[in-house]
Amino acid sequence: EISALYNATANKYSNNFRRVLEELRIDKNTRRAMILFDIFTREVPECLISILFLIRNKKLICIVNSRSMDVEKMFYSDMRIVESYCETLCSIFNIKINYIKVNVGSCHFYVK
C-alpha cells in the first residue's frame, strides 16, 4: 500500500519536482525550489501542504509543512515521499542531507 501511494504521488507531482530541479540548476541558493500539494483534493497526499528544498553549504535542508499527519498508519508513506525527493536531489547535486524539518498542524491517533 505504501509503494502504491508513493507511486501515485510521484506521478501526480512529477512536473512540480522538475521545476524544483530547474530552479536549483539555475541557482543552488534559491528559495524557490518547492512543491505545493493540492490539499483540497481527496487524492493522495491530502495531508502534505508543501516541501521546500534549500541547498546551503553543499547540504540539503528540507522543510515540510503538513496539515496533519497519521502517526500510526500513514506517517511512513508521507515521510518516504519526502525522503525520496531528498535522496534524488542529493544524488543529482552530489550533496548530503543536512536535515528534514517537519511542521505538523495536528496528528491522528487511534483509540485501541
Secondary structure as a PSIPRED ss2 file (coil, helix, strand):
# PSIPRED VFORMAT (PSIPRED V4.0)

   1 E C   1.000  0.000  0.000
   2 I H   0.000  1.000  0.000
   3 S H   0.000  1.000  0.000
   4 A H   0.000  1.000  0.000
   5 L H   0.000  1.000  0.000
   6 Y H   0.000  1.000  0.000
   7 N H   0.000  1.000  0.000
   8 A H   0.000  1.000  0.000
   9 T H   0.000  1.000  0.000
  10 A H   0.000  1.000  0.000
  11 N H   0.000  1.000  0.000
  12 K H   0.000  1.000  0.000
  13 Y C   1.000  0.000  0.000
  14 S H   0.000  1.000  0.000
  15 N H   0.000  1.000  0.000
  16 N H   0.000  1.000  0.000
  17 F H   0.000  1.000  0.000
  18 R H   0.000  1.000  0.000
  19 R H   0.000  1.000  0.000
  20 V H   0.000  1.000  0.000
  21 L H   0.000  1.000  0.000
  22 E H   0.000  1.000  0.000
  23 E H   0.000  1.000  0.000
  24 L H   0.000  1.000  0.000
  25 R H   0.000  1.000  0.000
  26 I H   0.000  1.000  0.000
  27 D C   1.000  0.000  0.000
  28 K C   1.000  0.000  0.000
  29 N C   1.000  0.000  0.000
  30 T C   1.000  0.000  0.000
  31 R C   1.000  0.000  0.000
  32 R C   1.000  0.000  0.000
  33 A C   1.000  0.000  0.000
  34 M E   0.000  0.000  1.000
  35 I E   0.000  0.000  1.000
  36 L E   0.000  0.000  1.000
  37 F C   1.000  0.000  0.000
  38 D C   1.000  0.000  0.000
  39 I C   1.000  0.000  0.000
  40 F C   1.000  0.000  0.000
  41 T C   1.000  0.000  0.000
  42 R C   1.000  0.000  0.000
  43 E C   1.000  0.000  0.000
  44 V C   1.000  0.000  0.000
  45 P C   1.000  0.000  0.000
  46 E C   1.000  0.000  0.000
  47 C C   1.000  0.000  0.000
  48 L E   0.000  0.000  1.000
  49 I E   0.000  0.000  1.000
  50 S E   0.000  0.000  1.000
  51 I E   0.000  0.000  1.000
  52 L E   0.000  0.000  1.000
  53 F E   0.000  0.000  1.000
  54 L E   0.000  0.000  1.000
  55 I E   0.000  0.000  1.000
  56 R E   0.000  0.000  1.000
  57 N C   1.000  0.000  0.000
  58 K C   1.000  0.000  0.000
  59 K E   0.000  0.000  1.000
  60 L E   0.000  0.000  1.000
  61 I E   0.000  0.000  1.000
  62 C E   0.000  0.000  1.000
  63 I E   0.000  0.000  1.000
  64 V E   0.000  0.000  1.000
  65 N E   0.000  0.000  1.000
  66 S E   0.000  0.000  1.000
  67 R E   0.000  0.000  1.000
  68 S E   0.000  0.000  1.000
  69 M E   0.000  0.000  1.000
  70 D E   0.000  0.000  1.000
  71 V C   1.000  0.000  0.000
  72 E C   1.000  0.000  0.000
  73 K C   1.000  0.000  0.000
  74 M C   1.000  0.000  0.000
  75 F H   0.000  1.000  0.000
  76 Y H   0.000  1.000  0.000
  77 S H   0.000  1.000  0.000
  78 D H   0.000  1.000  0.000
  79 M H   0.000  1.000  0.000
  80 R H   0.000  1.000  0.000
  81 I H   0.000  1.000  0.000
  82 V H   0.000  1.000  0.000
  83 E H   0.000  1.000  0.000
  84 S H   0.000  1.000  0.000
  85 Y H   0.000  1.000  0.000
  86 C H   0.000  1.000  0.000
  87 E H   0.000  1.000  0.000
  88 T H   0.000  1.000  0.000
  89 L H   0.000  1.000  0.000
  90 C H   0.000  1.000  0.000
  91 S H   0.000  1.000  0.000
  92 I H   0.000  1.000  0.000
  93 F H   0.000  1.000  0.000
  94 N C   1.000  0.000  0.000
  95 I C   1.000  0.000  0.000
  96 K E   0.000  0.000  1.000
  97 I E   0.000  0.000  1.000
  98 N E   0.000  0.000  1.000
  99 Y E   0.000  0.000  1.000
 100 I E   0.000  0.000  1.000
 101 K E   0.000  0.000  1.000
 102 V E   0.000  0.000  1.000
 103 N E   0.000  0.000  1.000
 104 V E   0.000  0.000  1.000
 105 G E   0.000  0.000  1.000
 106 S E   0.000  0.000  1.000
 107 C E   0.000  0.000  1.000
 108 H E   0.000  0.000  1.000
 109 F C   1.000  0.000  0.000
 110 Y C   1.000  0.000  0.000
 111 V C   1.000  0.000  0.000
 112 K C   1.000  0.000  0.000
